Amino acid sequence: VIQLVHRTAHHAPKLSPLCGSTYAAGRGTRQSEMGLYERAVFNPAMDWVLSRPAVQAERARLLAGARGSVLEIGVGCGGHAQLLAAHAKSFVGIDLTDFAANCTSRRMKLFGLDAKIMRMDAEKMSFPDASFDFISMGYALRHVSDLRAVFGEFHRVLRPGGRVCVLEITRPQGTWATRALRGYMRGMVPVLARICGRSREMPELMRYYWDSIEACVAPAQVIE
């Protein structure tokens, strides 16, 4: 499920301070785990999914308003950043890990796109107030440990009348569907990952994938 949120920069939303899984408890630990998670699971999988023609068309439609000065938070390996940078007047991308920042920088150079990519924490950004017309966060909200801080930063760096687009994976709405998917993701998938994968950490990373989806703030709360 992809949820899209458009928000003008008139007020900061009131949200619970915590989002994501227990893996986000320590900042140093979170950086280490996110780097491994990105390398081993998330970015390769997302690159494949987002390269499908139907997904590309829908994503382009949702992000059609990304004009002017654009900021992306959580660039990963740059698939989303590539689409945004191609239409923006200026593009800046940030991520919490060096791996993601370096990967996206190489991708932007490969495709001849003008972009500034850097490592930065979205909970405490160094940009001046009212710096951007459009902010995008693609599939990274689940990894935020302090929602209040992040949305406060959105409000601070977004220009009046600007827009925020948040794309995120959410758990099923039905109880039985959630239970079935939880059992599959926390039980069967880690076992298969351990058998087929080369990394001992792979089962835990797959559990992390589900835990972060299940523990993330509900879309309705963000929209409110």
MILUM-230627 format. One line per 5 residues: for each residue y, z, x of N, C-alpha, C. Coordinates in Angstrom, 3 decimals, always signed. Atoms other than C-alpha are relative to their C-alpha. Example, Ala and Ser with C-alpha at 12.3 -4.5 7.8 and 13.67 -1.06 7.14 Angstrom:
BEGIN
-1.190 +0.000 +0.890 -4.500 +7.800 +12.300 +1.200 +0.000 +0.900 ~ -1.190 -0.060 -0.820 -1.060 +7.140 +13.670 +1.090 +0.730 -0.770
// end
This chain:
BEGIN
-1.181 +0.000 +0.849 +0.000 +0.000 +0.000 +1.231 +0.000 +0.885 ~ -1.256 +0.047 -0.747 +3.437 -0.943 +1.348 +1.115 +0.439 -0.928 ~ -1.133 -0.470 +0.786 +6.426 +0.965 +0.055 +1.286 -0.421 +0.693 ~ -1.289 +0.435 -0.531 +9.927 -0.442 +0.517 +1.093 +0.887 -0.566 ~ -1.093 -0.859 +0.431 +12.953 +1.827 +0.391 +1.301 -0.592 +0.498
-1.342 +0.423 -0.363 +16.525 +0.534 +0.359 +0.942 +1.154 -0.292 ~ -0.884 -1.139 +0.168 +19.178 +3.178 +0.852 +1.369 -0.322 +0.556 ~ -1.349 +0.169 -0.518 +22.930 +2.835 +1.121 +0.429 +1.264 +0.709 ~ -0.393 -1.121 -0.849 +24.716 +5.080 +3.567 +1.072 +0.861 -0.652 ~ -0.968 -0.854 +0.681 +26.472 +7.295 +1.034 -0.388 +1.474 +0.063
+0.413 -1.401 -0.098 +24.380 +10.450 +1.275 -1.362 +0.055 +0.678 ~ +1.291 -0.194 -0.648 +21.473 +11.811 +3.267 -0.967 +0.613 -0.998 ~ +0.952 -0.540 +0.956 +18.297 +12.488 +1.241 -0.446 +1.407 +0.382 ~ +0.499 -1.345 -0.234 +17.001 +16.036 +0.837 -1.517 -0.054 -0.001 ~ +1.441 +0.134 -0.128 +13.432 +16.124 +2.108 -0.588 +1.208 +0.699
+0.719 -1.019 -0.741 +10.846 +18.552 +3.314 +0.036 -0.351 +1.479 ~ -0.184 +0.306 -1.419 +11.146 +18.900 +7.104 -1.216 -0.569 +0.685 ~ +1.200 +0.397 -0.724 +7.528 +18.065 +7.937 -0.669 -1.217 -0.617 ~ +0.751 +1.177 +0.424 +5.611 +14.805 +7.762 -1.001 -0.315 +1.089 ~ +0.974 +0.353 -1.019 +2.574 +13.424 +9.526 -1.098 +1.045 +0.087
+1.147 -0.879 -0.131 -0.474 +15.285 +10.775 +0.271 +1.137 +0.964 ~ -0.136 -1.133 -0.913 -1.055 +18.413 +12.807 +0.092 -0.456 +1.443 ~ -0.088 +0.522 -1.352 -1.167 +16.207 +15.884 +1.448 -0.078 +0.489 ~ -1.414 +0.086 -0.369 +2.636 +16.128 +15.813 +0.596 +1.359 +0.323 ~ -0.514 -1.355 -0.196 +2.931 +19.854 +16.457 +0.750 +0.151 +1.317
-0.661 -0.115 -1.286 +3.829 +19.536 +20.138 +0.528 -1.336 +0.467 ~ -0.607 +1.272 -0.355 +6.224 +16.862 +21.375 -0.692 -0.651 +1.193 ~ +0.677 +0.578 -1.156 +4.512 +16.407 +24.748 -1.370 -0.530 -0.369 ~ +1.312 +0.433 +0.450 +1.097 +16.223 +23.130 +0.111 -1.230 -0.881 ~ -0.163 +1.134 +0.906 +2.376 +13.837 +20.485 +0.251 -1.275 +0.777
-0.279 +1.190 -0.788 +3.722 +11.402 +23.090 -1.270 -0.519 +0.649 ~ +1.236 +0.404 -0.659 +0.393 +11.395 +24.937 -0.960 -0.629 -0.990 ~ +0.936 +0.507 +0.979 -1.695 +10.899 +21.806 +0.469 -1.300 -0.621 ~ -0.508 +1.234 +0.578 +0.581 +8.269 +20.364 -0.189 -1.180 +0.940 ~ +0.203 +1.084 -0.946 +0.365 +6.233 +23.554 -1.428 -0.504 -0.016
+1.404 +0.363 +0.038 -3.441 +6.291 +23.500 -0.342 -0.652 -1.340 ~ +0.241 +0.532 +1.338 -3.526 +5.680 +19.761 +0.522 -1.431 -0.120 ~ -0.579 +1.334 +0.069 -1.214 +2.674 +20.076 -0.818 -1.001 +0.797 ~ +0.740 +0.924 -0.865 -3.161 +1.134 +22.965 -1.360 -0.347 -0.585 ~ +1.394 +0.177 +0.369 -6.604 +1.622 +21.481 -0.213 -0.509 -1.425
+0.280 +0.270 +1.401 -6.213 +1.235 +17.743 +1.130 -0.732 -0.711 ~ -0.980 +0.429 +0.985 -2.973 +0.742 +15.902 +0.611 -1.356 +0.300 ~ -0.706 +1.247 -0.280 -1.122 -2.052 +17.669 -0.891 -1.230 -0.027 ~ +0.858 +1.179 +0.119 -4.076 -4.431 +18.137 -0.361 -0.319 -1.450 ~ +0.365 +0.217 +1.400 -5.102 -3.917 +14.510 +1.178 -0.533 -0.796
-1.165 +0.423 +0.754 -1.573 -4.285 +13.154 +0.431 -1.406 +0.382 ~ -0.342 +1.363 -0.413 -0.924 -7.417 +15.223 -0.855 -1.017 -0.747 ~ +0.900 +0.917 +0.700 -3.977 -9.038 +13.635 +0.355 -0.082 -1.472 ~ -0.315 -0.032 +1.429 -3.120 -7.944 +10.086 +1.329 -0.704 -0.284 ~ -1.329 +0.546 +0.252 +0.559 -8.878 +10.342 +0.122 -1.475 +0.355
-0.031 +1.426 -0.337 -0.268 -12.314 +11.730 -0.569 -0.866 -1.123 ~ +0.546 +0.775 +1.121 -1.982 -13.317 +8.449 +1.164 -0.669 -0.748 ~ -1.102 +0.744 +0.646 +0.159 -16.003 +6.692 +0.567 +0.689 -1.233 ~ -0.479 -0.631 +1.219 +0.335 -14.159 +3.370 +0.818 +1.253 +0.305 ~ -0.723 -1.217 -0.383 +1.434 -10.940 +5.048 +1.330 -0.359 +0.630
-1.249 +0.430 -0.630 +4.014 -12.749 +7.152 +1.028 -0.435 -1.044 ~ -0.918 +0.473 +1.039 +5.510 -14.386 +4.061 +0.588 +1.157 -0.791 ~ -0.485 -1.144 +0.761 +5.750 -11.115 +2.144 +0.923 +0.875 +0.830 ~ -0.830 -0.816 -0.874 +7.167 -9.236 +5.094 +1.363 -0.659 +0.215 ~ -1.265 +0.718 -0.161 +9.799 -11.922 +5.623 +0.870 +0.143 -1.246
-0.751 -0.161 +1.241 +10.791 -11.623 +1.965 +0.633 +1.386 -0.085 ~ -0.493 -1.371 +0.087 +11.132 -7.850 +2.136 +1.137 +0.259 +0.987 ~ -0.987 -0.259 -1.048 +13.212 -8.009 +5.312 +1.102 -1.056 +0.030 ~ -1.001 +1.067 +0.040 +15.457 -10.864 +4.209 +1.416 +0.531 +0.190 ~ -1.331 -0.578 -0.134 +18.425 -8.480 +4.206 +0.332 +0.496 +1.385
-0.221 -0.485 -1.374 +18.079 -7.702 +7.910 +0.957 -0.929 +0.727 ~ -1.038 +0.805 -0.637 +21.348 -9.212 +9.083 +0.971 +0.916 +0.732 ~ -0.979 -0.788 -0.739 +24.130 -8.093 +11.377 -0.656 +0.768 +1.137 ~ +0.547 -0.851 -1.058 +23.330 -5.261 +13.768 -1.206 +0.759 -0.539 ~ +1.263 -0.526 +0.529 +19.692 -4.227 +13.288 -0.649 +0.957 +0.990
+0.756 -0.975 -0.789 +17.776 -1.192 +14.543 -1.393 +0.125 -0.573 ~ +1.367 -0.304 +0.440 +14.010 -0.856 +14.395 -0.483 +1.252 +0.706 ~ +0.535 -1.251 -0.524 +12.385 +2.525 +14.864 -1.516 -0.070 -0.010 ~ +1.443 +0.097 -0.135 +8.821 +2.567 +16.164 -0.443 -1.430 +0.182 ~ +0.227 +1.440 -0.182 +8.515 -0.925 +17.645 -1.458 -0.364 +0.241
+1.394 +0.326 -0.286 +4.853 -0.648 +18.644 -0.107 -1.101 +1.030 ~ +0.143 +1.126 -0.922 +3.807 -3.911 +20.300 +0.943 -1.154 -0.328 ~ -1.072 +0.959 +0.186 +6.734 -5.835 +18.834 -0.176 -1.063 -1.056 ~ +0.186 +1.015 +1.025 +5.287 -7.895 +15.991 +1.087 +0.037 -1.059 ~ -1.055 -0.185 +0.987 +7.742 -6.491 +13.484 +1.363 -0.280 +0.627
-1.272 +0.206 -0.703 +10.574 -6.494 +16.037 +0.287 -1.477 +0.210 ~ -0.168 +1.436 -0.215 +10.002 -10.176 +16.727 +0.583 -0.677 -1.238 ~ -0.491 +0.575 +1.245 +10.579 -11.041 +13.078 +1.452 +0.403 -0.256 ~ -1.357 -0.493 +0.248 +13.709 -8.887 +12.810 +1.003 -0.609 +0.976 ~ -0.923 +0.485 -1.027 +15.280 -10.008 +16.088 +0.349 -1.468 -0.186
-0.240 +1.429 +0.191 +14.956 -13.669 +15.135 +1.107 -0.275 -1.019 ~ -0.988 +0.213 +1.046 +17.369 -13.177 +12.209 +1.246 +0.861 +0.169 ~ -1.112 -0.940 -0.153 +19.667 -10.402 +13.425 +1.082 -0.554 +0.922 ~ -1.088 +0.331 -0.905 +23.067 -10.844 +15.026 -0.203 +0.722 +1.324 ~ +0.377 -0.769 -1.185 +22.061 -8.100 +17.462 -1.152 +0.910 -0.393
+1.200 -0.771 +0.316 +18.803 -6.177 +17.685 -0.255 +1.057 +1.062 ~ +0.391 -1.112 -0.871 +17.882 -2.791 +19.145 -1.287 +0.595 -0.546 ~ +1.246 -0.613 +0.413 +14.376 -1.346 +19.054 -0.291 +1.225 +0.840 ~ +0.344 -1.214 -0.733 +13.232 +2.143 +19.993 -1.417 +0.429 -0.334 ~ +1.314 -0.577 +0.229 +9.909 +3.898 +20.346 -0.114 +1.264 +0.849
+0.163 -1.272 -0.695 +8.703 +7.289 +21.506 -0.767 -0.142 +1.305 ~ +0.840 +0.148 -1.185 +6.373 +5.894 +24.183 +0.469 -1.140 +0.896 ~ -0.318 +1.044 -0.971 +6.961 +3.888 +27.345 -0.871 -1.231 -0.233 ~ +0.922 +1.119 +0.210 +3.916 +1.774 +26.561 +0.539 -0.955 -1.054 ~ -0.500 +0.846 +1.074 +5.373 +0.510 +23.280 +1.295 -0.702 +0.391
-1.279 +0.591 -0.403 +8.848 -0.050 +24.707 -0.210 -1.146 +0.985 ~ +0.265 +1.046 -0.996 +7.494 -2.039 +27.652 -0.703 -1.200 -0.630 ~ +0.743 +1.067 +0.668 +5.102 -4.034 +25.470 +0.933 -0.879 -0.833 ~ -0.927 +0.752 +0.841 +7.844 -5.024 +23.035 +1.025 -0.753 +0.837 ~ -0.951 +0.685 -0.891 +10.271 -5.870 +25.845 -0.603 -1.287 +0.530
+0.674 +1.204 -0.501 +7.735 -8.293 +27.285 -0.144 -1.047 -1.099 ~ +0.154 +0.933 +1.124 +7.149 -9.819 +23.872 +1.316 -0.704 -0.315 ~ -1.303 +0.599 +0.283 +10.864 -10.374 +23.280 +0.360 -1.058 +1.055 ~ -0.279 +0.953 -1.074 +11.210 -12.098 +26.660 -0.871 -1.238 -0.144 ~ +0.935 +1.112 +0.155 +8.146 -14.241 +25.992 +0.481 -0.989 -1.056
-0.449 +0.861 +1.090 +9.663 -15.574 +22.761 +1.487 -0.336 +0.096 ~ -1.397 +0.348 -0.219 +13.176 -15.888 +24.178 +0.967 +0.650 -0.963 ~ -0.838 -0.701 +0.961 +14.697 -13.308 +21.840 +0.888 +1.016 +0.711 ~ -0.950 -0.944 -0.581 +17.786 -11.309 +22.723 -0.163 +1.349 -0.690 ~ +0.262 -1.313 +0.588 +16.890 -7.660 +22.168 +0.125 +1.081 +1.065
-0.070 -1.165 -0.869 +17.489 -4.261 +23.662 -1.051 +0.990 -0.469 ~ +1.108 -0.882 +0.352 +14.342 -2.133 +23.691 +0.023 +1.210 +0.931 ~ -0.059 -1.212 -0.824 +14.292 +1.464 +24.868 -0.864 +1.105 -0.590 ~ +0.716 -1.181 +0.468 +12.385 +4.698 +24.678 +1.019 +1.011 -0.517 ~ -0.922 -0.954 +0.605 +14.109 +7.124 +22.321 -0.691 +0.680 -1.166
+0.527 -0.771 +1.113 +13.244 +9.813 +19.805 +0.887 -0.216 -1.222 ~ -0.772 +0.268 +1.214 +14.312 +8.873 +16.272 +0.608 +1.263 -0.598 ~ -0.529 -1.253 +0.530 +14.922 +12.543 +15.516 +1.295 +0.419 +0.692 ~ -1.225 -0.325 -0.727 +17.745 +12.632 +18.053 +0.449 -1.243 +0.762 ~ -0.398 +1.263 -0.605 +19.188 +9.181 +18.702 +1.352 +0.129 +0.699
-1.218 -0.075 -0.808 +21.938 +8.601 +21.259 +1.061 -1.017 -0.420 ~ -0.958 +1.008 +0.440 +23.723 +5.841 +19.328 +1.225 +0.650 -0.641 ~ -1.193 -0.511 +0.683 +27.311 +6.370 +18.118 -0.157 -0.085 -1.516 ~ +0.001 +0.057 +1.457 +27.976 +6.944 +14.422 +0.307 -1.415 -0.470 ~ -0.279 +1.290 +0.649 +28.003 +3.881 +12.153 -0.203 -1.181 +0.944
+0.287 +1.048 -0.983 +26.334 +1.589 +14.696 -0.746 -1.202 -0.583 ~ +0.909 +1.044 +0.472 +23.982 -0.491 +12.510 +0.216 -0.327 -1.476 ~ -0.064 +0.464 +1.383 +23.980 -2.572 +9.335 -1.345 +0.135 -0.709 ~ +1.346 -0.004 +0.573 +20.218 -2.435 +8.820 -0.919 +0.789 +0.925 ~ +0.981 -0.786 -0.760 +17.549 +0.060 +9.926 -1.373 -0.232 -0.606
+1.379 +0.213 +0.435 +13.839 -0.688 +9.731 -0.922 +0.988 +0.704 ~ +1.071 -0.819 -0.579 +10.941 +1.702 +10.245 -1.308 -0.517 -0.556 ~ +1.243 +0.604 +0.441 +7.598 -0.052 +10.070 -1.223 +0.793 +0.405 ~ +1.267 -0.702 -0.195 +4.481 +2.108 +9.701 +0.109 +1.117 +1.049 ~ -0.206 -1.079 -0.963 +5.943 +4.968 +11.754 +0.400 +1.306 -0.665
-0.433 -1.218 +0.678 +7.047 +7.474 +9.122 -1.067 +1.087 +0.084 ~ +1.105 -0.968 -0.058 +3.605 +9.113 +9.282 -0.005 +0.802 +1.294 ~ +0.019 -0.662 -1.307 +4.253 +10.064 +12.904 +1.244 +0.835 +0.253 ~ -1.225 -0.791 -0.134 +7.555 +11.832 +12.283 -0.304 +1.467 -0.276 ~ +0.258 -1.428 +0.191 +7.450 +15.607 +12.679 +1.101 +0.701 -0.773
-1.118 -0.616 +0.711 +10.870 +16.358 +11.154 +0.741 -1.064 -0.799 ~ -0.611 +1.020 +0.848 +11.864 +14.135 +8.240 +1.489 +0.231 -0.188 ~ -1.411 -0.292 +0.222 +15.151 +15.913 +7.696 +0.844 -0.506 +1.165 ~ -0.733 +0.455 -1.179 +16.224 +15.143 +11.252 +0.080 -1.525 +0.046 ~ +0.025 +1.465 -0.076 +15.181 +11.489 +11.081 +0.903 -0.630 -1.048
-0.843 +0.586 +1.034 +16.840 +10.725 +7.755 +1.464 +0.387 +0.189 ~ -1.368 -0.338 -0.355 +19.911 +12.595 +8.903 +0.561 -0.943 +1.047 ~ -0.411 +0.965 -1.013 +20.032 +10.282 +11.908 +0.192 -1.391 -0.603 ~ -0.215 +1.257 +0.727 +19.582 +7.263 +9.622 +1.405 -0.019 -0.595 ~ -1.294 -0.105 +0.675 +22.607 +8.401 +7.666 +1.147 -0.059 +1.000
-1.071 -0.064 -1.001 +24.638 +9.014 +10.814 +0.267 -1.356 +0.644 ~ -0.201 +1.243 -0.759 +24.046 +5.705 +12.616 +0.145 -1.231 -0.894 ~ -0.118 +1.128 +0.920 +24.061 +3.482 +9.507 +1.447 -0.148 -0.469 ~ -1.354 +0.260 +0.475 +27.338 +1.843 +8.535 +0.069 +0.124 -1.520 ~ -0.154 -0.080 +1.461 +28.728 +2.381 +5.011 -0.461 -1.297 -0.671
+0.544 +1.176 +0.680 +26.897 +0.043 +2.653 -1.209 -0.590 +0.682 ~ +1.175 +0.505 -0.710 +24.086 -0.455 +5.160 -1.278 +0.311 -0.746 ~ +1.283 -0.147 +0.693 +20.417 -0.508 +4.240 -1.067 +0.515 +0.954 ~ +1.169 -0.493 -0.726 +17.257 +1.274 +5.354 -1.245 -0.541 -0.679 ~ +1.264 +0.513 +0.514 +13.848 -0.357 +4.930 -1.135 +0.746 +0.683
+1.140 -0.739 -0.527 +10.765 +1.838 +5.356 -1.275 -0.607 -0.553 ~ +1.312 +0.511 +0.385 +7.333 +0.217 +5.305 -1.040 +1.022 +0.445 ~ +0.981 -1.006 -0.375 +4.403 +2.618 +5.226 -1.304 -0.196 -0.749 ~ +1.328 +0.000 +0.608 +0.699 +2.869 +4.469 -0.168 +1.329 -0.716 ~ +0.145 -1.230 +0.763 -0.045 +5.398 +1.730 -1.430 +0.143 -0.503
+1.350 -0.247 +0.522 -3.187 +7.019 +0.390 -0.104 -0.487 -1.442 ~ +0.173 +0.443 +1.392 -4.690 +5.835 -2.929 +0.532 +1.046 -0.970 ~ -0.540 -0.921 +0.988 -3.204 +7.374 -6.054 -1.085 +0.766 -0.740 ~ +1.086 -0.645 +0.729 -6.535 +8.179 -7.704 -0.733 +1.031 +0.841 ~ +0.703 -1.070 -0.707 -8.422 +11.364 -6.795 -1.301 -0.473 +0.607
+1.294 +0.443 -0.502 -11.812 +9.732 -6.459 +0.150 -1.058 +1.081 ~ -0.242 +1.006 -1.039 -10.447 +6.798 -4.493 +0.426 +0.666 +1.303 ~ -0.432 -0.731 -1.191 -8.769 +9.230 -2.111 -1.179 +0.682 +0.675 ~ +1.172 -0.674 -0.556 -11.986 +11.235 -1.675 -0.933 -0.991 +0.685 ~ +0.901 +1.005 -0.574 -14.013 +8.096 -1.054 +0.554 -0.536 +1.315
-0.602 +0.534 -1.216 -11.570 +6.727 +1.500 +0.046 +1.053 +1.101 ~ -0.002 -1.084 -0.982 -11.276 +10.130 +3.193 -1.375 +0.138 +0.656 ~ +1.351 -0.102 -0.535 -15.044 +10.339 +3.565 -0.342 -1.153 +0.922 ~ +0.264 +1.190 -0.817 -15.201 +6.818 +4.917 +0.754 +0.062 +1.331 ~ -0.839 +0.007 -1.200 -12.321 +7.210 +7.369 -0.301 +1.163 +0.937
+0.250 -1.170 -0.846 -13.216 +10.695 +8.600 -1.476 +0.169 +0.355 ~ +1.420 -0.134 -0.259 -16.983 +10.279 +8.508 -0.624 -1.240 +0.619 ~ +0.690 +1.201 -0.458 -18.404 +6.780 +8.803 +0.741 -0.723 +1.125 ~ -0.761 +0.766 -0.994 -15.585 +5.094 +10.749 -0.036 +0.651 +1.382 ~ +0.089 -0.611 -1.332 -15.495 +7.685 +13.601 -1.376 -0.177 +0.653
+1.350 +0.194 -0.550 -19.280 +7.385 +13.999 -0.158 -1.420 +0.517 ~ +0.081 +1.398 -0.429 -19.099 +3.594 +14.144 +0.877 -0.251 +1.219 ~ -0.909 +0.170 -1.130 -16.137 +3.807 +16.514 -0.615 +0.550 +1.273 ~ +0.630 -0.599 -1.193 -18.089 +6.060 +18.861 -1.152 -0.867 +0.495 ~ +1.134 +0.840 -0.386 -21.125 +3.748 +18.810 +0.474 -1.308 +0.624
-0.451 +1.329 -0.413 -19.191 +0.514 +19.225 +1.105 +0.025 +1.048 ~ -1.136 -0.054 -0.907 -16.182 +1.676 +21.213 -0.373 +0.492 +1.383 ~ +0.228 -0.420 -1.377 -15.896 +2.321 +24.914 +0.652 +1.346 +0.306 ~ -0.749 -1.212 -0.257 -13.608 +5.333 +24.605 -0.595 +1.176 -0.758 ~ +0.468 -1.199 +0.666 -14.792 +8.852 +23.840 +1.020 +0.524 -0.997
-1.052 -0.480 +0.892 -11.463 +9.496 +22.159 +0.069 -0.792 -1.298 ~ -0.127 +0.873 +1.162 -11.970 +6.705 +19.623 -0.310 +0.687 -1.325 ~ +0.244 -0.667 +1.287 -13.598 +8.863 +16.876 +1.155 +0.880 -0.435 ~ -1.122 -0.870 +0.341 -10.753 +11.371 +17.041 +1.229 -0.806 -0.394 ~ -1.138 +0.851 +0.330 -8.186 +8.588 +16.959 -0.134 -0.574 -1.409
+0.205 +0.519 +1.345 -9.737 +7.158 +13.806 +0.193 +1.089 -1.042 ~ -0.279 -1.118 +0.916 -9.643 +10.594 +12.171 +1.506 +0.218 -0.106 ~ -1.459 -0.132 -0.008 -6.003 +10.815 +13.203 +0.634 -1.038 -0.916 ~ -0.544 +1.064 +0.831 -5.348 +7.517 +11.451 -0.003 +0.421 -1.466 ~ +0.063 -0.441 +1.388 -6.543 +8.919 +8.126 +0.844 +1.249 -0.229
-0.748 -1.245 +0.171 -5.039 +12.390 +8.619 +1.494 -0.261 -0.146 ~ -1.427 +0.285 +0.059 -1.599 +10.903 +9.210 +0.379 -0.655 -1.328 ~ -0.252 +0.606 +1.310 -1.865 +8.822 +6.015 -0.017 +1.065 -1.087 ~ +0.169 -1.006 +1.052 -3.056 +11.755 +3.917 +1.120 +1.040 +0.008 ~ -0.985 -1.057 -0.098 -0.446 +14.200 +5.218 +1.437 -0.493 -0.128
-1.361 +0.531 +0.033 +2.557 +11.880 +5.050 +0.684 +0.291 -1.335 ~ -0.797 -0.244 +1.206 +5.333 +12.537 +2.551 -0.238 -1.115 -1.021 ~ +0.240 +0.967 +1.062 +4.825 +10.812 -0.804 +1.181 -0.959 -0.131 ~ -1.089 +0.976 +0.142 +6.827 +7.591 -1.366 +1.042 +0.412 -1.041 ~ -0.944 -0.402 +1.041 +8.350 +9.006 -4.562 +1.015 +1.019 +0.515
-0.910 -0.997 -0.558 +9.831 +11.899 -2.595 +1.046 -0.655 +0.883 ~ -0.950 +0.709 -0.846 +11.433 +9.520 -0.120 +1.023 -0.743 -0.859 ~ -0.880 +0.775 +0.870 +12.855 +7.343 -2.900 +1.008 +0.904 -0.707 ~ -0.922 -0.950 +0.637 +14.334 +10.376 -4.647 +1.145 +0.390 +0.914
// end
